Amino acid sequence: MTPTPVRTARIRLEAATPDTAVATADDTVDTLLDEGRAPADILVLTTGEPHPWAEHELSFGEESYWRQQTEGEDVFYALASAVTRTTSRPVVVVAVNGGTDADVARTLPAALAKAGTDLIVCGDPERLRSLL
């Protein structure tokens, strides 16, 4: 019996500083949507502060926030530290907007495991190369 080949998502890096990583991730999401990706195809993770949209949605309560992920109708935004609680999506965008090197180093393989076709990392290329 021939083993089934393991498929890995493509990895792309978008250069950004910790201060611009969220804006770069937002631009990336806009481009993906413009290219025809469905909002439900995209998961955005942040390694530092939560994305402003996640903060907004969390203001309605944890149950409502996580229900949005389950319903899967829109882009879902979460902290990278919650990656084990998120579901897989075809595209995962990681905004490296803070966090320790150890946090980011743990996030990248976890995000890759959640990505079906594409992992897009928005962060400092030099820092990310040293972590890979």
Buried (B, 14 or more C-beta within 10 A) or exposed (E): EEEEEEEEBEBEBBBBBBEBBBBBBBBBBEEBBEEEBBEBBBBBBBBBBBBEBBEEBBEEEEEEBBEBBEEEEBBBBBBBBEBEEBEEBBBBBBBBBBBEEEBBBBBBEBBBBBBBBBBBBBBBEEEBEEBE
